[in-house]
Amino acid sequence: MPESVIMEITGHSTREMFDRYNTVDEDDTRNAINQLSRMFDEKFR
């Protein structure tokens, strides 16, 4: 996914702010993806 799309979704208006807060742990990222996947699975069955 392009970073510009991520910035739009998260509300980061500048690249500097995006970089500043782009400190996500790999486990947190994996958990978020799993949660989103389950949510989409339930919604679009």
Secondary structure, 3 states (H helix, E strand, C coil): CCHHHHHHHHCCCCHHHHHHCCCCCHHHHHHHHHHHHHHHHHHCC
